[in-house]
Amino acid sequence: MNKIKNSPLVLCIMDGWGLRDQKNCNSVKLAQTPNFDKFFKSYPSCKLEASGEYVGLPANQIGNSEVGHMNIGSGRVVLQSLPRINEAFKDKKVFDIKEFKDFFKNHQNNKTIHIIGLCSTGGVHSHENHIVNICKLVSKKVKKIKLHLFSDGRDTLPNEFGKIIHEFTSKIPKSVKISTLIGRYYSMDRDNRWERIEKAYNLIIDGESKYKCNNIVQAITEAYARNETDEFVSPTSINDYKGIENGDSLLIVNFRSDRVRELLESFLKDDFSFFNRNNNNAPFINALGMNEYSEELNKYIPSIFKNEIHKDTLGEIISQSKLKQLRIAETEKYPHVTFFFNGGHEKEYELEERILIPSPKVATYDIKPEMSAFKIRDELINCIKNKIYDFIVVNFANPDMVGHTGNLDATIKAVETVDNCIGDITTEIKKINGTILITADHGNCEQMWDDQSNSVHTAHTTNLVPFIMINENQNIVKLTDGKLSDIAPTVLELLGIKQPKSMTGQTLIT
C-alpha cells in the first residue's frame, strides 16, 4: 500500500438501503442499527439521488444495482439502456440496424422466431413495451412467431403480471403466439443454480412442463391458485407448445446482461456442460440479443444495441495513479463491484484485485438473511489489517436481496447484519487512520409494503440513499446533498488525485 492521504479508503455499498421517514414496514427504521444511526448523526453525512434522471433513467424510474454501481464508478450520469432503447423505437431506427437486418437474412424460410424475455413494467432488465415493439417489427418480416414470457414480481409488485397481461396481449400482433410462461426465479438465475435454468431450458426447447394451459390468462390464473407469485410461476406450456424445431431462431429482449447469461449459455454454447441437453447441441444457430451480454457471448449472439464502455472511471484513474485496489462481494453482487463499477470494462485494471465470496445455496435469502456478509467482513478486515490496498470497494447484498423476498422480519435481520459489519469494519479503519465512505446504490428494504395494492413491496424504490464519510481527520468537513455520480469525485479528492474532465460529477465535500 502506498503512502497517500486518507488511505486506505473503503467505499462500502449497502445494496438496497434507502432512506424513508415513515417507520411502518421500513426495515431500516425497525431494525436495531446503532452503528448506522451513530455514524449518520455524528460524522459528515448527506443524502444522494439514486433513481430517475439523476442516474440516466427516465424520470421517476426506480434505480437498480447495475445502474447504481455504473454511476458510482463512472463519476458521471450514464445514459442507461432503457431510455436509449425507448428512443430508438420511438424514432423507428431499429429496422436500420445492421444486426437486425442480418438476423432476418440468416433466418430460414418457414421456420419460427422465438422471442424470449421478461414481461415487466419494472424497466430494470427489460420492458413490456420493448417486447410489443419487437413483436410488431418481427411480424412484418416473419409469419411464424412464438413468444416465451418470464413473469417478474421482483422489480414489480408480486402479482402485477395478472394485471398487465390483458392489455399486453391486446397490443401484440395476432400472428404472435404466446407459447410458454415461467417465473424469473427459474429463467433468470445468476448464481449458478443450474437446476433452475434447466427447467427454463426444458420448457422452451422441449416444451416440457408439468402445467399446460390453453392461453396465458389461464396460465397466470392457475399459478395464482397454486399460491405462486409472479417470480415463482412454475414452468407452463401454452396452446399445446411442443418445443423448438431445427432451424428456428432466437431473439432475446432483455437488455440487462447479468440475469440472462446463464440461459443464453445453455441455448448457444456447444460445449455447455452444466446439465444434460437432450440432443447435446446448442439448439439455436441464428440468434439476436437486445444488448451485449458478455465478451464470451458476443461470439454467439450479435446484439441490436451496443454497450458503452466508459473511460476514466474511478477504477481506471486509481490504477493509473499506481494505487492498489480491491473489489470484494458475494456472488449475487460480484458483477456490480467489477464489471458495472468499471463502466462495462470486464477485465481487471492494473493493480486491481478481486475477491469473490460465494453466496449461500438457499432457495430464497429470507431463509438465511445474513447471507455471506460475515465472511465478507472477516476477509475485508484481514485486508485492512495487512495494509495491502489503497482503495477498496465492498458490497453487502443483504438489504436488497432479502428485501426482494418481501419478508419483513428477515429483512430486518439482514439490515442488522450489515449494521454489525459496518461497525466492525469502521473500527479497524479507525485504528490505521483510514477512511470509510458508507453509501447505497438504490432503495429497497426501507419500503416492504405497498398500501395502494395492499400487498408486500418487493421492488426497488426512488428514495434517497445515505452517504457517510468517516475519517477522524475530516470530522469538520461539510457535505452537500448530491447524486451517485458525485461519489467518485469525492473519492479522488480525498485521495488527492486530480479529477478528469470526462468525470462530470461534483465532489460532495463543500
N, C-alpha and C positions, 0 to 999 in steps of 0.2 A: 504494500500500500504506500502510495506517495504521500509526502507531507504536503497537504493542501488544506486551506482553511475550511472549517466546518465539516471536515470529513472524519470518519466515514459518514456518508449521508444515506439514510434509509428512506425510501419512498414506499410507504405502507398503504396498500389499496384494500380497503374493506369492501369487498364486492357487494353491491346492492344495499348499502347502508345509507338511507336517505334521512332527511330531516322533516319532521311534521309535528306541529304543536299539539294536536289532539292526542290524548292518551289512549282512547279506545282502539283496540285491535292494532296497536302500534308496538311492535316487538322491541323497538329501541327504548321507548318510554316505560314499557312494562318490565323490561329486564333490569337486573342489578348490574349497572355499568359504572362502578366507582372510578375506574381509570379514565374512561372516555369523559365522564362528567367533570372530573378534576382537570383534565388536560384542556378541554374546550373552554372552561371558565378561567383557568389560571395562566394559560400560555397564549401567545398571539394566535388568533383564530379568525376565520371568516367563513362565508358560505359561497358555494360555487354553483353556477348553472350547469346542468348536465343533460339537457334534452333540447329538442326542437332546433331552431336555427342557430342556437349557441354551440351546437356540435355538428352542424352541417346536415341536419334533418329538416323536414318540413315543420312549420310552426306547430307546436303542441304535440309533436310526435315524441313518444317515450324514448328515453335513451336506452342503450344496451351496452353490454361488456365490450363487444368489438369496437363500437363507435367510441365509447369512453376511453379505452386504452389507446386507440389511434389518436384521439385528440390530445390526451395527456402526453404521449410520447412524441408526437409531431410538433407540439407547441404552436399549432395554428388550427383554425377551424377547417376541418376537412370535409369537403362536399361528399356526401355518402351515396351509396348505390341507389337507395330508394328514390331520392329526388332526381338523380341523373337518369335513371330508367324511366321515371314518370315523364320527364321532359322529352325523352326520345320517342316514347309512344305518342305523346301529345303532338309532336312535330312530324310524326309518321316517318321517322328516319330509319326505323328498324329494317324495313324491306331493302334499304340501300346498303346495308352492312354486308360485306363480302362473305363472312362466315355464315350468315343467314341464307344467302343465295346458294352457297356451296352445299349446305345441308340438303336443300331440295334437289340439287343436281345429283347428289350421291344417293338419294332415296330411290329405292326400287319401285317400279310401277306395280300397282295393285297390292302393295304391302301397306302395313299400318304404321302410323306415327303414334308413339306412346308419349303423351305429355304427363309429366310426373312432378308433384311438388306439394308444398304446404299451402292449403287454402285458408288464409288467415287475414284478418284486418289489422293484425299486430304491426306489420311492417318491419319486423326485426330480421326475419330470414327470407321473407317473400311477401307478396301482397296479392290478395284475390283479384284485384284489378289487372295485375300483370298476367294472371292466368287467362282471364277473359280476353285480354288483348291478343295474347299469343294464340288462343284458340281461334279467334276471328281471322288472324293473319294466316294461320296454317290451313284453315278451311277453304281459303281462296285458292290453295295450291293442291290440296290432297283431299280425297273423299273419305278415306278410312282413318279415323282418329279415335283413339281411346284415351280416356283421362283417368289418372290414378291419383287420388287425393289423400293427403295426410291431414288429419284434424289437429288443431292446435291445443287450446286450453292451458297454455303455459304463458304465452305472451298475450293472451286474451283471457276473458273470463272462462271458467271451466266448461260451460255449456253453451258457448256462443255459436258453435258450428250449426246447431239445430235452428238457431235464429236467423242465420245468414244464408242458409243453403237454398231456400226457396227463391230469393232474389238472384242469387248467384246462378242457379240453373236457368233462370229466365233470360239471362244475358248471354249465355254461350250458344253458339250455333247448334241447330238440331242434329247436324251430322256428327257432332262430338258425343261419344257415348261414355258416360261415367261407368267405369268398369270395376274399380276397387276403392275401398276406404280402409284406412289404418291409422291409428293414433301415432303421433310423432315419437312417443316413448320407444316404439319399435323401429321406426324407419329413420330416425334422426339421432341415433346414438353417436357419441363422440368419445366414449370411454372404453372402447374395445369390448363392448358387450355384444359379441358377435352372435350370440344366441337370439338377440333381439333383431339384429339386421337380417338374420336367416329367415325369420318369419316374414319380414317385408319382401325379401328376395323370392321366397317360395310363393307368396301371394301374387306378386306382379309378373314373375317369369313363368310360373307354372299354374297359376290360378288356384293354388292350394289354400284352403281356408276351412275352418270349422263352421263359419256362419256364411250363409248365402241368402241374398235378398234380390228382389225384383227391381229396386230403384234406390237411389241414395237417401231419400227421405225415410224409407223403411229401414235402411241400414243404420242411420243415426238414432231413429226412434227405438229400435230394438237394443241398440247399445246402451241407451239411457235406461231402458227397462232392466238391463243387466247391472245397473248401477255403475256403469263405466262413464267417466267424464271424457271430454274430447281427447285429452292427451293419451288416454289409455284404451282407446277403442280397439277391440280385438280385430285381427285381420278378417276382412269381409269381402267376398267376391259378389259382384252385382251383375244382374242380367245375363246369367249363365256364362260368365267370363271363364275361358279355358286356358289363358296364358298367351305368351307371345309366339310368333312363328319366325322361322328363319328368314332373315332379310328385313325384319321390322326395324324401325328407327326409334331413337330415344331423344326426347327433348326435356331437359330438367329446368324448372322455372325458379328454383330457389336461387337467390343472388348471394347469400352469405355462405361462406365456404365450410366452416368448421363442422357443421352437422349434416352435410351431405357427402363428405369424403368417403366414409366407410361404405355407404350404399353404392356409391359410384365405383369404388374399387371392386365390389362384388359383381357389378354389371360389366365392367370394361377390361379388367386385367386378366390376361390368360394364365398368369402364374399365381392367381389368387388361391389361398390355401386355408383360410380361417374357418371355413365349413365346406361341406361337400356339395358342389353344384352337380345336379343330376347328369348333365352332359359334359361336365368338366371343362367347358369352354366359355369364354366371355360371350354372353348372349347377344350383345349389341355391337355391331361393327360401325354403323353410322350413328353418331351422337352429336348433340349440341347442348351447351350449357348457357345459362343466362349470364354467368360471370365466370372468371377464372377461379378454380378451386384449389389448386396447388401446382407447383412446378412439375411434380410427378404426373398428375392427372392431365396436365396440358398436353402430354404426349398422346393421350387417348381421346380427349374431348375438347374441340375448339369452343370458343365462347363468343356470344354476341357482343358482350361488353368486356372491357379490359380493366384490370385493377390498376390503380395509380400507385406507383411506388414513390414514396416521398423521400426527398433528400434532406440533409441537415436535420435529421431527427435528434432527439436528446441522446439516444444511444450512440449515434454516429459521432456527434460532437464530443461526447465523453471519450469515445475511442480515439478520435483524432487528437485529443488532449493527453493521450498516453496514460489514461487512468484505467484502473482495473474495475470491471463492473460485474455484478451478478444478477441473474433473474431466477427467482425461486417461486414455485407454486405447485399445487397438486394438479392432477391430470385434467380436471374439469376446466381449469383456468390457465393451463400452461401455454396454449397458443396465444393467449391475450397478453401475457407479460413478455412474449418473444416476438412472434410474427406481427401481431397487431400493434404492439407498443413500438416496434421498429418500422412502422409505416408501410407494412407489406413486404419488408425485406426478410426473406426466410432464413438466411444463414447468419451465424453469429458474427458480430463485428470483431475486429482485432481486440484482444484483451477482455472480451465478453465471455463469461461462463454461465452455464445454466444448470439448475438442479430441479429435477422432476420428482415430486413425491407422489406415489400412486394414490388415487382416490379409493376409498373403501368400496368393496364389492357388495353393495346392498341394493335392494330393489328400488328404494327411494330414500333420500337422505334424511327424512324425518326419523328414520329408524336409527340413524347414527348422526345426530346433529353436530357433533364435534368434528365430523369428517376426519381430515388428516391435519387439522390445524396445529395440534400439539407437536406433531412430527416436524412440521414446517418451522414452528417456533424454535424447537431444540436445534435443528440444523442451522437456522439463521443465527441464533445466539452463539453457537460454536464458531461460525464465520466471523462474527463481531469480535469475539474474544481473541481470535487468532490474527486479527487486523490484516485480513487478506485483501479486502476490497475497499475501493474509494466510494463506490456508488452501488446501492443495492435496491432492486425493485422486488417487492414481495406482495403476493396477493393472497388474501384469505377469502375463500369462496363461500363460506358458510351462510352469511346473511342472504345471499342471492339464491344459492342452490336449495337451501332448506326453505327459504321464503316461497319459492316456486311450488312447494308441496301444499301450501295452504294450511299447514298445521301450525297453529299459533304457539302452542306450548313448546313444540320442538324448535320453532324459530327463535323463541326467547332464549332457549338453551344455546342455540347457535350464536346469537348475539353475545351472550355471556362468555362463551368460549373465546370469541375474538377479543372481547374486552380483556380477558385474562391474558391473552397472548400479547396484546399491545402494551400492557403493563409491564410484563417481564422483559420484552424487547427494549422498551424505553429505559428501564433500569440499567440494562447493560450498555446502552448507548451513552447514558449519562456518565458512566464510570470512565469512559475514554474520551469525554468531551466531544462526542459526535453530535449528529443532528438526525432527528426523525421527523418526517412530514407524514401526517396521517390524513387520509382522504378516502373518497369513494368514487366509483365510476358512474353510478346511477342510483336511483332509489328503487326499493322493492319492499324490504322487510318492515318498513315503517307503516305500511298500509296492507293489512291482512283481511280486510272485509270491505265489500262493495255495497253500500247502502242502497244504491239505485236498483241493483239486480237482486238484492237480499241474498248474496252468496259470497263465498270466500273469494278473496282477491289474490290471484297467483301471478299477476303480471308485474312488469316494472311500472314506475311512476314518473311523473315530471317534476317531482320535488327536488329542492336544492340538496346538495351534499356538503359535508363538512370539510374544512381544511384547517389543520393544526400544525404549527411549527414549534418544535421543542428543541431548544439549544440554550444551555444555561448562559451563554454569552450574548444571546439575542432576545432576552426577555422584554426589553423595552421597545422592540420593533413593533410597528403597527402594520396590520394587514388590511387590504381593501377587498371587498367582495368582487368576484370575477366569474370566470368560466374555466372549464377543464384545461383548455389550451394555454392558460396562464401559468400552469404548474411548471412546465419545462423552463420557461424564462426565469422563474423563481429559483429553481434548482441551479441553473447556471450562475445566477447572481450570487447565491450562497457559496458556490464553489470557486467563484472568482474567474469564471470563463465568459468570454465575450459572446453575446447572443448574435447569431447570424441573421441577416436581413430577411431571409425566407421564413424565419420563425417569427410570425406576426403577433403571437400572444404577448401580453404585458405582464411584467413581474407583479406579484401580489404585495410586495413589500413597498410601503409608502415612505 
